[in-house]
Amino acid sequence: MLLADRSELATDIGAASVTVPGETARVVENVVYRQDVTRLGDVLLVDGQPAEPITEPTVAAMWEIVAATWPVDHRARLRQLSVIEERPRNLVGVVHPSSVGGWVLSLDAADLADRALIEETIVHELAHVLTLDPAVFTFGDGGCGGERIELGCAHAGSLLAEFAAAFWPDRTRGDDADYVNDYAGSAPHEDLAETFTSMVWGWTPAGEVIDAKTAMLAADPGLAALATELRVLLDS
């Protein structure tokens, strides 16, 4: 999740609940938000494309930004876009695991006028989508053969496990200079996502630890390829 004030960024990874009688009969997933939100509309996606025409103008405008920013070859991971409004204002976006596999992305309509902020939010959430994928991460408090963080278990050998072990050895925040912004210091998975976002956008501050984090992410084939795709899309 991203907040409107980049000094207070946050991500809420929550559970989704929905009855799915069949893939052709999917209904909107009602995810749980920590914030008080109003849902303006939802886009169900099949193979990365809206299952039905989008008629609500605000939802259509938000989908246009998502479609232009989220790389096509990663679009199958996105199962639903939910457009919301929050009061009081601070939320920009959040991802939740979908009950049918993949992810639900929620974005706040109040930020439509700030396209760059929405694009940054999408980049941040994409980092979560890749590094919290079920193949490399298990949510919850069960046994862990890798690195345990607040959300669950980063599997041994995964990028998040290596990142947490290297830069969050005792799972507590270090010096302020070790993070690209304040919220990156809130948790290992947020540190990784914000460092990736700064790497894509090129606003990474100087610092030995930050440089080491960026180098680790840049050396990961999956994130490096995604960063290249995103830069092309964001420059177009």
N, C-alpha and C positions, 0 to 999 in steps of 0.2 A: 504494500500500500504506500502511496505517496500522499503527503499533506501539501497544502498550498504553500505554506511557509517551508522552504527547503532546509531551514535550520531545525525543523521538527518533523522529519520524514518518518513514516511508519509503514509497516506491512502487517496486515491481518490475514493470516492463513487460516481459514475456518472450514467447517464441514458443510456440505450441501445435502439437501434432502429432497427427493423427488420420486414419484412413482413413474416407472418407465415400462409400460406394457410391451413395448417393442420399439426398435430403432425408427420405424416409420411413424410411430405414434408418440414421439417424445413431447414432453410438456416442459414448461419453464421450470427451472430449478430455483427453489426459494432458499437462497443462502442466508446465513446469519451474519449480520453486521454488528460490530461493536458500537457503531455510530447510529444515531437516529436518522434514518433516511426514508425518502419517498421514491418509489420505483416509477420512472417515467415510461419505460418500455424495455423490451428484451428482444434480442436477435438470436434465434436458434441457428446453429451452423451445422452443415453437413458437408464434409470434405472441404472445410474452410470457406464455404460460401453460405449466405443466408438461405435458409430452407424456404422462406416465403418473401415476397416483396416487402420492403420496409416503407410504411406509409406515414409514420410519425416523423415530422421534419427534424426534430432535435435528435432523435435516435438515428435517423439517416445521416445527419451531419457527423455524428460521432463515429458511426460505422465507416464513413469515408476516410476519416483520419486513421482509424485502426487498419483498414484495408491497405492504405498507402504506406503504413509504417511496419506492420507485422509481416515478416517475409513469408511468401507463399509456401515455401517448403517447410515452414513450421506451423502453418495455419491449421493442419489437422489436429494439433494439440489444443486448439481453441474450440470449445464446444458451445459457448454462449457468451454474448455481450449483453450486460445489463447496464442501462443508463439510469442513473439515480440523481437525487438531489439531497444534500445533507444540510441540516441546520443544527447548531451554528456551523459556519463554513470552515472546514480545514481539510477534509478528505479530497483527494484527487482521484485515486484509483486503488484497486485491490484485486488480488486473485484468490480464488478458492478452488480446491480440487473438485472436479465434477464427479457426480455419483456414477456416471457412465464412462468414466475415463477421460483424461484431458482436464481442461480448466475452464472456469467461469471468470471472465474479466468484467469488473464493474468500474465505470468511470462516471465522474460527477459532471453533469451538464453545465454547472455553473462555470466550468473552466473552458468551455468551447471557444471563447474569445482568445484564449492563450494557447494556440496550437503547439508551440514549442514545449510548454509544460506538459501537455497531454502526450506528446511524443517522448519526452524524457520519462514519463511515467510508464509508457509502454515498454521502453527499453529496460527499465528497472524490473518490471514484472516478467519480461521474457527471461531475464537472468534467473528469477525464481523458478519459472517453468522448467528450465533446463536442469537446474541444480537441485530441485526438489522433486524431480520425476520419480515415480514409484520404482524405477529400475535402480536408482541410486540413493533413495531416501525413504524411510519409513516413519510416518507420523505416529506419535503416541509414546507411551512410557514402557514399552516392552523391552526385551533383551536387545542389546546392541553390541555387535561385533566390530563397529567402527568408532565414530566419534559422536558422542551424544551432545546435542544442543537443546535449547528450550523447546523447539518444535517436535523433536524426535531424534531419530538415528540416521546420521550420514554414513552410508555404507563404506566399509573399508576400501580404500583405493579410489574413492570418488573425489572429485575436485573439492567439494565442500568439506569432506573429511580432512583432506590435506590442508586446506585453507584454515580450518578451525584449529588443527593441531599446530600449525606453524605460527599463527597470529593471535590465537585465543587459547593458549595452552591451559590456562586456569579458568577460562570462560568469563573473565572479568575485563572491563574496559581498561585500556592502557592510556598512554599520553595522548592528549588532544591532537598533537602533530602527526599521529599515526593514522589518522582517518581523513578521508576526503571531505567530510562534513560531519556535523554533530551527530546526525542520526545513524551514520555508519558505525558509530561506536556503541550502538544499542544492542547488537547481537551479531554473531558470525555471519548468518545468512543475509542480514541487511548490509553488513560491511562488504560482503562479496558483491551484492547487487548494486550498491552505490559505487563501488570501485569500478565495476564493469560499466556502469552508466557514464562515469567520468571519463573512462578510457574511450568509449564510443564518441562522446561529444568533445573530447579534447580539453576539458577544464580541470584535469588532474593537478592538484597542487604539488609542489616539490616536497620531497622528504624521503629519507632512506627506506623507511618501512612501507610507505605508500608505493614507492618505486618497486619494492620487492613484491608487494601484492599485485600490482599491475603486471609485472613480469610473469608471475604465476598464471594469471588469467590469460595473458597473451600467448602463453605456451600451451594452453589447452586447445586441442584441435577444434572441438565443438564450439567453444566460446569465441575462438579466434575467427572461425568462419562466419559465425553469427555477427560479430562486430563488423567484419568486412561488408556483409550484406546490408546491415543497418546503415552504415556510412553512405553506401551508394543510394539507398532509398531516401535517406534524410537530405542528401545533396541534390536530389532530383526535383 
